[in-house]
């Protein structure tokens, strides 16, 4: 594993730890805060993947959001 790969892996682990820690805080504030937390985290993951040249992550997120919208609006 290269130094860049190790740094990227460490960054992802730190981000996961950060967002998992914030979840308890969001739960205390209510369900929409939890939704906002994970929506923001998901957007960050998709943005990072796009910056790394991988559109598959953003496409997967868009697909999940589309499916969710379709399921709950029909």
N, C-alpha and C positions, 0 to 999 in steps of 0.2 A: 504494500500500500504506500502510495506516495505521500509526501508531506501535505500536499494540497488536499488529497482525499481524506487524510486523517483530520485535517482542520475542518473540512466540510462535515465529516461525521461528528466531530466534537461540537460544532455549531448546532447541528440538528438535535443532538442529545441535550444541549443546554436550552434550546428553544422548547423542546418537549417538556423538560423539567419546569421551565418557567410557566408554560401554559397549564400544565397539570396543577401547579401550585396555585395559579390564579382561579382555577375552577372552584375551589372551596369558597373563595371570596365571592365569586359570581353567584354561586348557589344561594348564599345568604341574601343577595340582592333580588333574586327572583329568576324565573325561567328565561325571560328575554335577555337577561344579562349573560346567562349561560350560552344561549343561541349566539349572541353577538361575539362572545369570546371565541367560540369554535369557528364561527364564520370568518372572523379576522385571522385566526390561526391558519385556517384552510387557504385563505387568499394569500397569506404570506408564503405558504409552502408552494402554491401554484406560481407565484411571482418569482420565487427563487429558482424553481425548475425552469421557467421561461428564460431567466437570465443565464442559466446554464445550458440553454439551447434545447431544452426538452419540453415541447408543447403537450406531451401526452398527459401530464399531471393537470394542467389547466383544462384540457379537454375532458378529463375524467370528472373534475369538479363541476364543470358546466353541465355535464350529462347528469350527474347526481342532483344538482339543483333543478334542472329541467324536470327530471322524473318526480322529484318531490313536489314541485309546483303543479305538475299535471295530476298527481295523485290527490292532492288536497283542494283542487279547484274544480273538479268535475263531479 
